[in-house]
Amino acid sequence: MSRPHSLRRLALPLVALVLVAGVLGVQVANGGGAYEPLRPADACSEQVVTSQAEGIEGLTEQLVLLAVADAACALGVTREALTLELARSGAVTETQVDALREGLRSVVAQMEDDGSLPLASELVDEALDSADLNRFLELAIRALPDSLVDAALKTDDVLLRAIDDLDLRALLSNLDDQGDLNRQVEAAVTQAVKDSLVDRVRDII
Amino acid sequence: MRRVVGPLLALTVALVLADSAVVTLALPDILRELDTSVAQVAWVLISFNLVLAIAAVPAAVALARVRPAVPTALGIAAFAGASAWCAVAGSIDVLIAARCVQALGGAVAVVGCLELLVARYDERRGITVWVTAGVVGTATGPFAGGLLTELISWQSIFIVQVPVAVLAVPAALAVVAMPLPTLDRHRPDVRPNVTLALLSAALTAALFLLVLLLVEGWSRSPGIAALTVSVVPVAAIAAGPLARALRPSDEMEVAVGCFLIAGGLVGLAILPSAHLGWTVAPQALVGLGLGLTVDRLTAKAVSLRLPRIEHAGWTIGARHVGVVLGLAVLTPVFTADLRDAQVPAQEAITALVLDAPLQPQGKIAVAEALGTALSAEQGQVPELGPAFDRIDVPVEEQFALARLERDLGDQLERAATRAFRDSFLLGAGFALLALLVVVAPRRRRTAS
């Protein structure tokens, strides 16, 4: 076989090889093969939660998001997988409820330790706005100096009491009803404030 | 009349072979309009290819013994009638039955047209026209079907075939062709037919899966999808000049074509984004491969083999067995992968919603709207637009909400693209198997 003829024989395979290698190379260089859905982060890694809301709503959002991650870490699943599980009504197990409660308690303790938990006086006005209290009692509480409020009520204590008091299973099975959800949380927080105050008075006496 | 006989017969061959994949882009519309299931609607495609695969050889054997003009005309007429029946079908069962009749008529028409084209021109030119018409039909089917579905309706795909086929009936009757005396009989050439079957399975992956990815995965309209897949026929046309310029041997040309199709399918499996532009180069590889292989293999299986019409039947049968094989293997794989893609997609969506820069009330509203949208679209990629239209957030959060909608859409496209990966790779596997068949050493004939 003559040399030009054998070279011509190889021309088409070479062109094809260059074309295929070129196309696949450009694709891989531009992320081909890695174009996949976002992989959820490890729930046990450090979580950074920022909230657009302020006051009680912002605090609640931070607590819930961090607690879900904490619970997911304890259960060995991702934060997203646990969220989806919890959102499915009727699918919540006792283990998940316990992990979530423990997560909430742990987050409150952590925030208290690093000083990111707001003082009770910073939340009291907002709490009174939504509380169904006697007008004179409400005015009297608003008139109290912040130092007295902070001395009487510790945010972490109120939150921990509320977490223990909350029926998380009932709460999770009723996520669609926003009004009912608020009522349950409000009742637990009010009860926690009362219990905290009673214990405080008892300690003083 | 004489001048249009050849083109009309070639057009008939292209129409019948285009019907193999012409409804691919119309399947979502048929699914909705005829209120059926995904599994049933797939049979609109499978039934045609299966019947054509089974009927091609018996039709060819029967036609080899008679004057082919009248039976071919009858086949074309049956094809035209069944096309009209498809257009007026009011249920999926009727549509599938009509597709079976269409394929029966089509099988007789396609193999009969080969004899008529050879009689009209000469053996070499007749076979070339018949093979080219088949390649053009196969490559342009999804494009034409998608465009008609977008511009008019899925029924129009079948309606436009009727007048062409009706005109081809007198054209077939105008050709005087005699049955060739069967002095010699050749056995079917196994190698090109097996290669054709495997390549057809690979091309099914390229065309069928790509249009599904575009329409169902990336939510593009059938018209846009049709324009996108038009790269394949354009590249197939470009393969001719390339081969003529480099003058490879027939075997080398086919082997390179198989390699290009495999490369193109791997390219489709590893797309870097859901931008349509990324599909162009892999499709061009598939189109070039198609242009280098199918006509060469068909010509090799038919030329200088007697009775010619029977060998034509074998090639048509092999190609459509390949299409059915491709559909049978790929459909369960990609439907299972699409189902499996739901969990990572939902988790990615949940992550984005949880971390979205929205007020808690806004996040809850998004979660509720998405929950409804996702549960309503079980098994299919959901449309997020209507869900987001119902969400009411303060003006200062509108931008963040629009960005979240875009990011969630991106996650769905990523999940859908990932779900098609294994099927495209499987298609590439079919093309590599075809390459192995081509390059496998031939058995030496022992001298007796």
HADDOCK unambig.tbl for C-alpha pairs under 7 A between the chains (distance, minus, plus):
assign (segid A and resid 8 and name CA) (segid B and resid 246 and name CA) 6.39 0.50 0.50
assign (segid A and resid 9 and name CA) (segid B and resid 248 and name CA) 5.41 0.50 0.50
assign (segid A and resid 11 and name CA) (segid B and resid 246 and name CA) 6.33 0.50 0.50
assign (segid A and resid 12 and name CA) (segid B and resid 246 and name CA) 6.14 0.50 0.50
assign (segid A and resid 12 and name CA) (segid B and resid 248 and name CA) 6.64 0.50 0.50
assign (segid A and resid 13 and name CA) (segid B and resid 256 and name CA) 5.82 0.50 0.50
assign (segid A and resid 16 and name CA) (segid B and resid 256 and name CA) 6.65 0.50 0.50
assign (segid A and resid 16 and name CA) (segid B and resid 260 and name CA) 6.41 0.50 0.50
assign (segid A and resid 20 and name CA) (segid B and resid 260 and name CA) 6.74 0.50 0.50
assign (segid A and resid 20 and name CA) (segid B and resid 263 and name CA) 5.55 0.50 0.50
assign (segid A and resid 23 and name CA) (segid B and resid 281 and name CA) 6.50 0.50 0.50
assign (segid A and resid 23 and name CA) (segid B and resid 282 and name CA) 6.97 0.50 0.50
assign (segid A and resid 24 and name CA) (segid B and resid 267 and name CA) 5.79 0.50 0.50
assign (segid A and resid 27 and name CA) (segid B and resid 271 and name CA) 6.52 0.50 0.50
assign (segid A and resid 27 and name CA) (segid B and resid 272 and name CA) 5.94 0.50 0.50
assign (segid A and resid 30 and name CA) (segid B and resid 272 and name CA) 5.93 0.50 0.50
assign (segid A and resid 31 and name CA) (segid B and resid 272 and name CA) 4.96 0.50 0.50
assign (segid A and resid 32 and name CA) (segid B and resid 270 and name CA) 4.66 0.50 0.50
assign (segid A and resid 32 and name CA) (segid B and resid 271 and name CA) 4.96 0.50 0.50
assign (segid A and resid 32 and name CA) (segid B and resid 272 and name CA) 3.82 0.50 0.50
assign (segid A and resid 33 and name CA) (segid B and resid 270 and name CA) 4.40 0.50 0.50
assign (segid A and resid 33 and name CA) (segid B and resid 271 and name CA) 6.66 0.50 0.50
assign (segid A and resid 33 and name CA) (segid B and resid 272 and name CA) 6.70 0.50 0.50
assign (segid A and resid 35 and name CA) (segid B and resid 272 and name CA) 5.58 0.50 0.50
assign (segid A and resid 35 and name CA) (segid B and resid 273 and name CA) 6.25 0.50 0.50
assign (segid A and resid 35 and name CA) (segid B and resid 414 and name CA) 5.92 0.50 0.50
assign (segid A and resid 36 and name CA) (segid B and resid 414 and name CA) 4.84 0.50 0.50
assign (segid A and resid 36 and name CA) (segid B and resid 415 and name CA) 5.96 0.50 0.50
assign (segid A and resid 36 and name CA) (segid B and resid 418 and name CA) 5.86 0.50 0.50
assign (segid A and resid 37 and name CA) (segid B and resid 344 and name CA) 6.57 0.50 0.50
assign (segid A and resid 37 and name CA) (segid B and resid 345 and name CA) 6.11 0.50 0.50
assign (segid A and resid 37 and name CA) (segid B and resid 348 and name CA) 6.21 0.50 0.50
assign (segid A and resid 37 and name CA) (segid B and resid 411 and name CA) 5.26 0.50 0.50
assign (segid A and resid 37 and name CA) (segid B and resid 414 and name CA) 5.14 0.50 0.50
assign (segid A and resid 37 and name CA) (segid B and resid 415 and name CA) 5.34 0.50 0.50
assign (segid A and resid 38 and name CA) (segid B and resid 348 and name CA) 5.17 0.50 0.50
assign (segid A and resid 38 and name CA) (segid B and resid 411 and name CA) 6.95 0.50 0.50
assign (segid A and resid 39 and name CA) (segid B and resid 348 and name CA) 6.50 0.50 0.50
assign (segid A and resid 40 and name CA) (segid B and resid 347 and name CA) 6.77 0.50 0.50
assign (segid A and resid 40 and name CA) (segid B and resid 348 and name CA) 6.40 0.50 0.50
assign (segid A and resid 40 and name CA) (segid B and resid 351 and name CA) 6.66 0.50 0.50
assign (segid A and resid 52 and name CA) (segid B and resid 357 and name CA) 6.24 0.50 0.50
assign (segid A and resid 52 and name CA) (segid B and resid 358 and name CA) 5.99 0.50 0.50
assign (segid A and resid 52 and name CA) (segid B and resid 359 and name CA) 5.27 0.50 0.50
assign (segid A and resid 53 and name CA) (segid B and resid 359 and name CA) 5.52 0.50 0.50
assign (segid A and resid 61 and name CA) (segid B and resid 360 and name CA) 6.77 0.50 0.50
assign (segid A and resid 80 and name CA) (segid B and resid 347 and name CA) 5.24 0.50 0.50
assign (segid A and resid 80 and name CA) (segid B and resid 350 and name CA) 5.71 0.50 0.50
assign (segid A and resid 80 and name CA) (segid B and resid 351 and name CA) 5.89 0.50 0.50
assign (segid A and resid 81 and name CA) (segid B and resid 347 and name CA) 6.20 0.50 0.50
